[in-house]
């Protein structure tokens, strides 16, 4: 429900309107709270996959703090590209940018167990993928035909499913290792459980900011619980600097064929996701369709923000859908509100102590949060799939893409004889599923779409001929 004390209904639908500062600042911070946890989580997951030590004495620990810092800083920079704009770059709409979950299934195989040196390969892929993403802005509108809800829903669902193993490992105590008897202990699961229970309670029984920030508050309560249990180490907070600037090529940069192909393919998916977010903002906040100029500018900003992030050691950026829902909820379309939130993120990114505090969150507490977040990713994909006409043709496409994509991700040894580059791409889960679904959707004859869903149901229940082909 909109607050008319902020402005008239006409003003609230105007992206160029600036609410009174006393209202604009809390609204801007609200946008940051809605995306904060999701924004920093990918950095922690990637660092954990690479084998960075989570202990305060680990030599890699400062590197994780730096990546968390850059996640905040460049989310703010990319948001400014969208809200303020530079020439053709930016939609000049209240679009909040943040670190993308979609690329995690691609990044984990590239860095798994390889330590800090492997991050340079990621950065090369991120920069090239970001530039490719920006290039897509020239014709993104013409490519949407290849990505109906069947494809996009499958891709989003696969992103969540590909990360299910990670969230369980985190909740149980991190990546399991030999000689780690506390893995899966009751204390580990109790820390994750507190986060889940608080998050669900606030999401379903609270209103306003408490509901919007349910995951963040759940993590805070879980953090306090872990502290009382003696599971929090704050040693790095005192040693962290009070101020630090981004460092170009902090992790170095290497160019790998697997990384470049993976990031470019996922950039295509991310670009389409951004088109959906732009349309959602204009429909929910202004009651109109997005213009071609807005969609093109948003895609440019997405790609440019990602490329710059990679140059300074941060992960890929994308538009955040939860903030699209926040605009629909508040009814405030002002891009100046989002600009205030972007400035807040930039300031946080310049203070390493904030990154040190975030990195002190026990992995089990974070696991409770990502169980909810990644579960919601799967739920969002299922919601998109509800718009699909489940005839025989679409069921076959979905079945083959899901079976091969998820199956290869669960059993990577099945492709052990492939060259290393192809193996990394094929076992990511998300890429083979997306490519198979896109290709089959384009080549299978549409005549099959006329076959009734009831025939499929009958065949699967024994009332039909039992075959998928006839």
C-alpha positions in Angstrom: 0.0 0.0 0.0 1.5 3.4 -1.0 2.1 6.2 1.4 0.6 9.4 0.0 2.6 11.5 2.3 5.6 10.7 0.1 4.0 12.3 -2.9 0.9 12.3 -5.2 0.0 9.1 -7.1 1.3 10.8 -10.3 4.6 11.7 -8.6 5.1 8.2 -7.2 4.8 6.7 -10.7 7.5 9.1 -12.1 11.0 7.8 -12.0 12.4 11.3 -12.0 10.5 12.3 -8.9 12.6 12.7 -5.7 10.6 12.2 -2.4 11.4 14.3 0.7 14.8 13.3 2.0 13.4 12.1 5.3 11.3 9.5 3.3 13.8 8.8 0.6 16.7 7.7 2.8 14.8 5.0 4.7 13.3 3.8 1.4 16.7 3.6 -0.1 18.1 1.6 2.9 15.1 -0.7 2.6 16.2 -1.6 -0.9 19.7 -2.4 0.4 18.3 -4.6 3.3 16.1 -6.5 0.8 19.1 -7.5 -1.3 22.0 -7.4 1.1 22.3 -11.1 2.1 21.8 -12.3 -1.5 24.4 -9.9 -2.7 27.3 -11.1 -0.5 26.4 -14.8 -0.3 27.9 -15.7 -3.8 31.3 -14.4 -2.8 31.3 -16.6 0.3 30.2 -19.6 -1.6 32.8 -19.2 -4.3 35.6 -18.6 -1.8 34.4 -21.7 0.1 34.4 -23.8 -3.1 37.9 -22.6 -4.0 39.1 -23.8 -0.6 39.7 -20.5 1.1 40.1 -21.0 4.9 37.2 -19.8 7.0 39.4 -19.7 10.1 40.8 -16.4 11.4 44.4 -17.7 10.9 43.9 -18.7 7.3 46.2 -16.8 4.9 43.3 -16.7 2.4 40.8 -15.1 4.8 41.7 -11.4 3.8 41.0 -12.4 0.2 37.4 -13.4 1.1 36.9 -10.2 3.0 38.1 -8.3 -0.1 35.7 -10.1 -2.4 32.8 -9.4 0.0 33.8 -5.7 0.0 33.8 -5.6 -3.8 30.4 -7.3 -3.9 28.9 -4.4 -2.0 31.0 -1.7 -3.8 30.3 -2.8 -7.4 26.7 -3.6 -6.7 26.4 0.1 -5.8 28.3 1.2 -8.9 26.2 -1.0 -11.2 23.1 0.3 -9.5 24.2 3.9 -10.3 24.7 2.9 -13.9 21.0 1.9 -14.0 19.5 4.7 -11.9 21.5 7.7 -13.1 22.9 6.4 -16.4 25.9 7.3 -18.6 24.9 8.1 -22.2 23.2 5.0 -23.6 24.1 3.0 -20.6 21.4 2.5 -18.0 17.6 2.3 -18.0 17.3 5.4 -15.7 14.8 3.4 -13.7 14.9 2.2 -10.0 16.8 -1.0 -10.8 18.9 -2.5 -8.0 22.0 -4.5 -9.2 23.7 -7.2 -7.2 25.9 -10.2 -7.4 24.2 -12.9 -9.5 23.4 -16.4 -8.2 22.9 -17.6 -11.8 26.7 -17.9 -12.4 27.5 -19.9 -9.3 27.0 -23.3 -11.0 29.5 -22.2 -13.6 32.0 -20.8 -11.2 32.2 -23.6 -8.7 33.6 -26.2 -11.1 36.2 -23.7 -12.3 37.6 -23.0 -8.9 36.7 -26.2 -6.9 39.6 -26.9 -4.5 42.1 -24.9 -6.5 42.7 -22.1 -4.0 43.1 -18.3 -4.5 45.1 -18.7 -7.7 42.0 -20.1 -9.5 40.1 -16.9 -9.0 42.1 -15.2 -11.8 40.4 -17.6 -14.3 37.0 -16.4 -13.0 38.0 -12.8 -13.5 39.0 -13.3 -17.1 35.6 -15.0 -17.8 33.7 -12.3 -15.9 35.3 -9.4 -17.9 34.7 -11.1 -21.3 31.3 -12.3 -20.3 30.3 -8.8 -19.2 31.4 -7.2 -22.5 29.5 -9.9 -24.3 26.5 -9.1 -22.1 26.7 -5.4 -23.0 26.9 -6.4 -26.7 23.7 -8.3 -26.4 22.0 -5.0 -25.6 22.1 -4.2 -29.4 19.5 -6.8 -30.2 18.3 -8.3 -26.9 14.6 -7.6 -27.8 14.9 -9.8 -30.9 16.2 -12.8 -29.0 13.3 -13.1 -26.6 11.4 -15.5 -29.0 14.0 -18.2 -28.2 13.3 -18.0 -24.4 9.6 -18.8 -23.7 8.5 -19.7 -20.1 9.4 -23.3 -20.7 13.1 -22.4 -21.2 13.4 -19.6 -18.7 11.5 -21.5 -16.0 13.7 -24.6 -16.5 16.8 -22.4 -16.3 15.8 -20.7 -13.1 14.7 -24.1 -11.6 18.1 -25.6 -12.5 20.0 -22.7 -10.9 18.3 -23.6 -7.6 18.7 -27.3 -8.0 22.3 -27.1 -8.9 23.0 -25.4 -5.5 21.0 -27.8 -3.3 24.1 -29.8 -2.4 26.0 -26.7 -1.4 23.3 -25.4 1.0 23.1 -28.7 2.8 26.9 -28.8 3.2 26.9 -25.3 4.6 24.1 -26.0 7.1 26.0 -29.2 8.2 29.3 -27.4 8.7 30.9 -26.6 5.3 32.4 -28.9 2.7 32.9 -32.3 4.4 36.4 -33.3 5.0 38.2 -36.3 6.4 38.8 -36.0 10.2 36.0 -33.5 10.7 33.7 -35.3 13.2 31.7 -32.2 14.0 30.3 -32.2 10.4 26.5 -32.7 10.6 26.5 -32.3 14.4 23.4 -31.2 16.3 25.0 -27.8 17.1 25.6 -27.2 13.4 22.1 -28.0 12.4 20.7 -26.0 15.4 22.4 -22.8 14.1 21.0 -23.4 10.6 17.6 -24.3 12.1 17.3 -21.0 14.1 17.8 -19.0 10.9 15.2 -21.0 9.0 12.6 -20.8 11.8 13.0 -17.0 12.3 13.0 -16.3 8.6 9.8 -18.3 8.0 8.1 -16.7 11.1 8.8 -13.2 9.9 8.0 -13.9 6.3 4.5 -15.3 7.1 3.5 -13.5 10.3 5.1 -10.1 10.0 4.4 -7.1 7.8 6.3 -4.3 6.1 10.1 -4.1 6.8 10.1 -7.1 9.1 8.7 -9.3 6.3 10.9 -7.7 3.5 14.1 -8.2 5.6 13.1 -11.7 7.0 16.3 -13.5 5.7 18.6 -10.7 7.0 16.9 -10.7 10.5 17.0 -14.5 10.5 20.8 -14.4 9.9 21.2 -11.8 12.6 19.3 -14.0 15.2 21.3 -17.0 14.1 24.5 -15.0 14.5 23.6 -14.1 18.0 22.7 -17.7 18.8 26.0 -18.9 17.4 27.9 -16.2 19.4 26.2 -17.4 22.6 27.2 -21.0 21.7 30.8 -19.8 21.3 30.9 -20.4 17.5 31.8 -16.8 16.4 35.3 -15.6 16.0 35.6 -11.8 15.8 39.4 -11.7 15.7 39.6 -10.5 12.1 37.3 -7.5 12.7 39.8 -5.7 14.9 42.6 -6.4 12.4 40.7 -5.3 9.3 41.3 -1.8 8.0 38.9 1.0 8.5 39.0 2.1 4.9 40.3 0.6 1.6 39.9 1.4 -2.1 39.3 -1.2 -4.8 42.4 -2.7 -6.2 42.6 -3.3 -10.0 43.5 -6.9 -11.0 43.5 -7.8 -7.3 43.3 -11.6 -8.1 45.1 -11.2 -11.5 43.4 -12.3 -14.7 43.7 -15.4 -16.8 41.6 -16.3 -19.9 40.2 -19.8 -20.0 38.1 -21.1 -22.9 35.8 -22.9 -20.5 35.3 -19.8 -18.3 34.7 -17.5 -21.3 32.2 -19.8 -23.0 30.4 -20.5 -19.7 30.1 -16.8 -18.7 29.0 -15.7 -22.2 26.3 -18.3 -22.3 25.1 -17.4 -18.8 25.2 -13.7 -19.7 22.6 -14.4 -22.4 20.3 -15.9 -19.7 21.1 -13.1 -17.3 20.2 -10.5 -20.0 16.8 -12.0 -20.5 16.3 -12.0 -16.8 17.0 -8.3 -16.7 14.5 -7.7 -19.5 11.9 -9.3 -17.3 12.9 -7.2 -14.3 12.7 -4.0 -16.3 9.2 -5.0 -17.5 8.2 -5.9 -14.0 9.3 -2.5 -12.7 7.5 -0.4 -15.3 4.3 -2.5 -15.0 4.3 -2.6 -11.2 5.5 0.9 -10.5 4.3 3.0 -13.5 1.5 0.8 -15.0 3.1 0.8 -18.5 5.3 -1.4 -20.7 9.1 -0.9 -20.7 10.4 1.0 -23.8 13.0 -0.5 -26.1 15.4 2.2 -25.0 15.0 1.3 -21.3 15.5 -2.4 -22.0 18.6 -1.7 -24.1 20.1 0.7 -21.6 19.5 -1.8 -18.7 21.3 -4.6 -20.7 24.2 -2.3 -21.4 24.5 -1.4 -17.7 24.3 -5.1 -16.7 27.2 -6.0 -18.9 29.3 -2.9 -18.2 28.8 -3.4 -14.4 29.9 -7.0 -14.7 33.0 -6.3 -16.8 34.2 -3.6 -14.4 33.5 -5.8 -11.4 35.7 -8.5 -12.8 38.5 -6.1 -13.4 38.6 -5.2 -9.7 38.0 -8.7 -8.3 34.2 -8.9 -7.9 31.7 -11.3 -9.3 29.1 -10.8 -12.1 26.2 -8.4 -11.5 22.6 -8.6 -12.5 19.3 -6.9 -11.7 17.7 -8.1 -8.4 14.1 -9.4 -8.8 13.3 -9.0 -5.0 13.7 -5.3 -5.4 11.2 -5.3 -8.3 8.7 -6.7 -5.9 9.6 -4.1 -3.3 8.8 -1.3 -5.8 5.4 -2.9 -6.5 4.8 -3.1 -2.7 5.7 0.5 -1.9 4.4 2.0 -5.1 7.5 4.3 -5.1 9.0 4.5 -8.6 11.7 7.1 -7.8 15.1 6.3 -9.2 16.6 8.7 -6.7 15.5 6.4 -3.9 17.5 3.5 -5.4 20.4 5.9 -6.0 20.6 6.6 -2.2 20.7 2.8 -1.6 23.5 2.6 -4.2 25.6 5.2 -2.3 25.0 3.3 0.9 26.4 0.1 -0.7 29.4 1.9 -2.1 30.2 3.3 1.4 29.9 -0.2 2.9 32.2 -1.5 0.2 35.0 0.9 1.2 35.0 -0.3 4.9 36.8 -3.7 5.2 35.5 -4.0 8.8 32.0 -4.6 7.4 33.4 -7.3 5.2 35.2 -8.8 8.2 32.0 -8.9 10.2 30.1 -10.6 7.4 32.9 -13.1 7.0 32.7 -14.0 10.7 29.2 -15.4 10.2 29.5 -19.2 10.9 29.1 -21.2 7.7 26.2 -23.1 9.4 24.3 -19.8 10.0 24.8 -18.8 6.4 23.6 -22.3 5.4 20.3 -21.7 7.1 19.9 -18.5 5.1 20.8 -20.0 1.7 18.5 -23.0 2.2 15.7 -20.4 2.2 17.1 -18.3 -0.6 18.0 -21.1 -3.0 14.7 -22.8 -2.2 13.0 -19.6 -3.3 15.0 -19.7 -6.6 13.5 -23.2 -7.3 10.1 -22.0 -6.3 10.4 -19.0 -8.7 11.3 -21.3 -11.5 8.3 -23.6 -10.8 6.1 -20.5 -10.8 7.4 -19.5 -14.2 6.8 -23.1 -15.5 3.1 -22.8 -14.4 2.6 -20.6 -17.4 3.6 -23.4 -19.8 1.1 -25.3 -21.8 2.1 -28.9 -20.7 1.3 -30.7 -24.0 3.3 -33.7 -25.2 5.9 -31.6 -27.0 6.8 -29.4 -24.0 6.9 -32.3 -21.6 9.4 -34.1 -23.8 11.6 -31.0 -24.1 11.5 -30.4 -20.3 12.1 -34.1 -19.5 15.2 -34.4 -21.7 16.7 -31.1 -20.7 16.2 -31.7 -17.0 17.3 -35.3 -17.0 20.6 -34.6 -18.9 21.4 -31.3 -17.2 20.8 -32.5 -13.6 22.1 -36.0 -14.3 25.5 -34.8 -15.6 25.8 -32.3 -12.7 25.2 -35.1 -10.2 27.5 -37.6 -11.9 30.3 -35.7 -13.6 32.4 -38.9 -13.9 30.2 -40.0 -16.8 32.0 -37.5 -19.0 35.6 -38.2 -17.7 36.8 -38.8 -21.2 35.8 -35.4 -22.5 38.4 -32.6 -22.8 38.6 -30.6 -19.6 37.0 -27.5 -21.0 33.9 -29.4 -22.3 33.7 -31.4 -19.1 33.5 -28.3 -17.0 30.8 -26.8 -19.2 28.8 -30.0 -19.6 28.8 -30.9 -15.9 27.7 -27.5 -14.7 24.1 -28.6 -15.0 22.6 -25.3 -15.9 24.3 -24.9 -19.3 23.5 -28.3 -20.9 19.9 -28.0 -19.6 19.5 -24.5 -21.1 21.1 -25.3 -24.4 19.1 -28.5 -24.9 15.8 -26.7 -24.0 16.6 -23.8 -26.3 17.6 -26.0 -29.3 14.7 -28.5 -28.9 12.2 -25.6 -28.5 13.4 -24.1 -31.8 13.7 -27.3 -33.9 10.8 -29.5 -32.7 7.7 -29.0 -34.9 5.1 -26.8 -33.3 2.4 -29.1 -34.6 3.0 -31.3 -31.6 1.8 -28.5 -29.4 -1.7 -29.1 -30.5 -1.8 -32.5 -28.8 -3.8 -32.3 -25.6 -2.3 -32.5 -22.1 -4.9 -35.1 -21.2 -3.3 -37.6 -23.7 0.0 -37.3 -21.8 -1.7 -37.8 -18.5 -3.5 -40.8 -19.8 -0.4 -42.4 -21.2 1.6 -41.9 -18.0 -1.3 -43.4 -15.9 -1.8 -46.5 -18.0 -4.9 -45.2 -19.7 -3.2 -44.4 -23.0 -0.8 -46.3 -25.2 2.0 -45.7 -22.7 4.5 -44.2 -25.2 5.8 -40.7 -25.5 6.1 -40.9 -29.2 2.7 -42.1 -30.3 
